[in-house]
Amino acid sequence: MVRERVNQENIRQNRSGKQDLLPPLQPQGSIDGLKMFGFSSTSIIQVIEDLDPTRQCSEYWSSGFHAQL
């Protein structure tokens, strides 16, 4: 249900000319929440990481997620 709603909104935004800001459409059976909501996008990750320049969020930095890019 969430995936369908995200895809519908993505299509709506594409039609209004905002396609560069959105994650790709998600296929049936897709369950990767990070990709679904755009959190694995390099530009989004960069913005998130820029919010913690002194690396105080140690759980995030030790997770290795940022290294997957």
N, C-alpha and C positions, 0 to 999 in steps of 0.2 A: 504494500500500500504506500509506504513512504517512497520507495523507488519510483513508482508510477507518478506520484505527485511531483517529485523532483524532476523527472523527465518532462512532465507537462510544463512545469515552470521554465525549464531549460529551453524547451521549444518556443514558449511564449517570448522569452527574453531574446532568443535568436531572431525571431521575427521582428523584434523592435530594434535590432542592430547591436545587441550587446553580447554577441557570441564569443568575443575574445576573453570575457571575464568568467566564463562558466566551465565547469568540468564536463567531460564528454557524457553522452547519454549512457545509462547503465543497462546492460542486457538483463533479460529475464534470468533469475537465479543468482544474480550478483548480490554478495553480502558484505563487500568490503566498505565499511562505513567511512574510513578515511578518504578513500577515492570518491565515494558517493557524494560526500559533502565538500570535496575539494581540498581537504586537508593534506593530501599528498602532493599537491601542486607545488612546484619549487618556489613559485612567487609567494604563495601563502606560507609555506614553511619559513621562508626568509623573513617575512613580516613578523611571524610568531617569535622567531629566534631573536630578531632585533629588539623585541620587547624585554629581553633578558640578557643584556650585554655583559653582565657580570656572572652569568651562569648560576644564579641563585636557585633555580628550579632543578636541583640536583637529580631528582627522579627522572625528569625528561632527558637531561643530558646523559645520564648513565644508561638510559634505555637503548641507545644506539639508533633510535629512529632517524635522527638527523644525518647519520652516517650512511643511510640507505640511499641517499640521493645520488 
